Amino acid sequence: MASTAFAAPACTIGTAGQTQRISVGETGRSMLIHIPAGFDRTDPAPLLFLLHGSTATGAAMLRDSRLEATSDAHGFILAAPDAGIPAGEGFVWNIPGVPTVTGDIPGPEDADDVAFFRAAIDWLAAQHCADPARVYATGLSGGGRMTSWLGCVASDKFAAIAPVVGLRAGNPDPDEPQRPDPKTCRPDKSMPVIAFAGAKDNTNPITGGGTGYWQYDMHAAEMRWAALNRCRAAPVTLWVAPGVYEERYSDCRNGADVVGRISVDGGHSWVVDNDELWRFLSAHRRGK
């Protein structure tokens, strides 16, 4: 008898090389999705979430980051959602127990952003578009803090994270805000981290201080992630480009290094080498 050929499942979302707004399953929310040029619809691609800063939008973050070109060059799906809480001319992210830039602490009536990300990942995987083992997050400022939060509470969904001018490792300790509260960041799995920052950032200073949700410095955040990832080697600091130095914790459990890249003249902006960001993230798969 002749054998019957079965077509491989194929992703039907969006148009290759373009960015479109897509309704996400039954979540009641949508997001901008860039499908990379040359996308093979029978081969699920890596997925990178790009999170905007406080009171901004996914569309503005796409423009400012220029990651659509990086998506095309490296073949990953780029998703830029709006946060769930309207504020100003845009939106802010829901990090439980932490006041937003408006000064309000999100309540039970506010959208659950972590639940949205979980649903979006599952939906994109079910559509045969995204590889659930290769899901990553990056974001600027408030989006960087939300990216850090996803590393803390959704390590079962994300393979690595890249906060930008927003690295956190849990909320500031209420009794000693110059250090992270270990009770508020307990990932189930190792979480590789690359964080980008500017030494001249006066909004989220790398030396700490600032508003109530910031307080502890970037080094404290790096050290906490290194402890969570059981890094054994002493941290090493190297100049990696003109005006850019790197602080790296290595020999970590499951290869989950922790890296801070600091631009000496950078401020509170997208101080990122996009190719380096993707090189680091794409080296990791969930569960490995």
N, C-alpha and C positions, 0 to 999 in steps of 0.2 A: 504494500500500500504506500502511496505517496505521502511523505511527511508534510505536516502543515506548519507553515512559518508563522510565528507570532511577532508582531511589531513591538519593539521596546516601548515602554511608557515614555511619553514626551511632555515636556513643559510647554504650556500654551500661553504663558503670561508674557505680556509686553512684546516689544519689538527690539531685536538685537541692535545695539548701538544707540539706543534711545532711552530717555527717562520719561516715565509715565506714572500717573497717580493710579494706584490699584486699591480697590476695596479688599480688606483682609478678612476673608472667610465670614464668620458670623460675629466678629468682634464689634461691629458697628463703627470701626475706625478704618482709615485708609492711610497709605504712605506712598511716597515717591520711590519708585524702584527703577534703577538703571540696569538694564540687561546688557552685558558686555558685547561688543562687536565680535562676530564670529562664534557666538555661543552655540554649542552642540546641544540641542534640546533633548537628546536622549541620554545625556551625561550630566547629572546634577552637579552644579558648580559650588564653590565656596561662597559664603554669604557674609558680608560685612555690614553691620548696622552703623550708621553715622548719626550721632546725637547732637542736636543743636544746643547752643547756650541758652541761658535763662531769658525769657521774653522774646526769643527768636523763633524761627521756623526751620523745618527741614529744607525747604527751598533755598533759604538764605545760606544754610550750612553747606549745601551742595555747591553753591556758587563760590563761597569763600575757601572751601577746602580744595577744590579742583580735583577731587577724587574720581570724578567720572572718567577722566583720561586715564587714571591709574587702573580703574576697573577694566577699561578696554584693553590696556596694555598687558594686564596679567590674568584676565579672564574670570573675575569674580563678580557676583551680583552685589550691587550696592543699594542698600535700603535706607531711606532718610525719612523717618516718621516725625510727626509733630508730637510733642509731649501731651499728656492728658489733661493738664490743668490750664485753662486760658488765663493769661496775665499780660497786661500791657497790649502791645500789638502782636503778641505771639503766645507762647505757652511756656510753662515750667514743669519740671519733672517731679514725680511723687517719690521722695525718699522718706520712708516712714520715720517720724520722730524728729525730722530735720526741717527747720523753717526754710521756705523758699526765699527768693530775693524780695518778695513782698512782705516778709516777716511772719507770714502765716504758716503754721504747721499743718500739712495735709491731714484731712479727716476721713472718716469712713465713707463719706459721700463723694470723695474725689476718685477719679479714675485710677485703677491699679495698673501702673505702667509695667511692672514686672510680669503680671499675668498677661498683659498684651504681648510682650516680647515672647513669652512662652507659646502663646497661641499662634503668633505670626510665624515662628520657627516651625512649629508642627504643621501649619497650613502650607507653607512653602515647600516643606519636605513632602507632604502628601500630594502636592501638585507636580512632583518629580522635577522641581526646579533647583532646590538647594540641598546640598549634602549636609545632613544634620551633625556629622562628625567634624565639620569644618565651618563653624559659625563663630564670628568674632564681633567685637564692639569697639568703637572709638567714639570720642566726642569732645567737644570744646567747653571748658568752664563748667557751667551747670551740667552740661552733657558729659563732661569728663567725670564729674562727681557721680552722675548716674551710671556711667560706664563702670566706675569703681564698685558701685553698689551691686551691679549685675555680677561682677566677679565674686562678691561676698555671698550673694544669696542664690545665684543661678549657675553655679559651676557645673551642674549637670547638663547645661545647655550650651555653654560657651567654652571654646577651646583656648582662648587667650583674649586679653584686653589691652587697649592702648589709650588711656586717658590723656587728654591734652589740657595743659594749665588747669588741672583739676584732680590730680591723684589723691585718693583717700584710701584708708584701710579700716573703715568703720567710723562711727561718730566720735567726736572729741569726748574724752572721759569727763563725766560731769564734775568729778572731784579734782581732776588734774587735766584740764583741757589741752595742755601741751603734749599730750600723748593720746593715741587712739584707745578707745574703749574696746578691749578684746571681746567683750560679750556681743558686740554689734557686727562682727565680721568673722564668721566661722564657715568658710566654704567646705563642702564635702569632698572636693577634689583639689589637686594642685592647680594653681592658676598662673600661667606665664603672664608677665606684665612688662610692657614697655610704656614708659610715661615720658611725655615731652613737656618742657616748661621753658619759660623765659626768666632770666635772672632779674629783669627789670619789671616784672609783673607786680603791680601795686594792688591788684584786686584780690588775687590768690597768691600772696607772696611765698616764694619757696622757703623763706625763713620763718614762716608761720605768722600768727597774729591775724589781722583782718577781722572779718565778721564772725559771728558765733558759730557758723557751720564749718569754718576753716580751722583756725587756731593752731593745731600742731603743724610742724614743718614737713617739707617733702621728704627729708631724710628719715623722719620718724615713720612716714608711710611706707617708704621703701624697706626699712628695717622690719616693719611688721609683716609685710608681704613675704620678705625673705624668711622670717621665722615660720610663717604659715606654710611656706613651700619647702621648709627644712633644708635651706641652702647651707652648705658646709664650708665653702671657700670664703676667705675674707674678701670684702668688697674691693674692687679695683677701679680706679679713676684714670681715664685716658682721654686725650684730645682725639676726636674722631673726624673733625672737619674744622676749617678755619672758624674760630669763634664758637665752637660747639664741643662740649665735653660730655663724657658718658660715665655714669656710675653703675657698675654691674655687679650683681650678686649671682654667682654661678655654682655649679656642682649641687644643683637642687633636685629634690625628688621629682622623678618623671621628666627631667629636663626643663622644669618650670623656672627658668631664670627670671630675675627681676632687674630691669634696666631703667635708669633715668637718663634722659638726654636733655641737656640744658644749653640753650642758646644765650650766650653772654649778653648780647645786645637785644634779646627778645623781650617782648612785653606780654600783655594779655591778649594773645592772638594765636592764629594757627601756625605755630612755630615748628612745623613738621616737615621732615623729608618723607614724602609719601611712598617712595620706593622702599626706603628703609622700614617704614611702618609695616608695609605689606610683607617684606622679606621676613621680618620677625614673626608676625602673626601666622603667616602661611606655613611656617616650620612646625606648627603644632596641630594636632588632632585631638578631639575630645576623647578622654580615656587613655591617652598615651602620654 
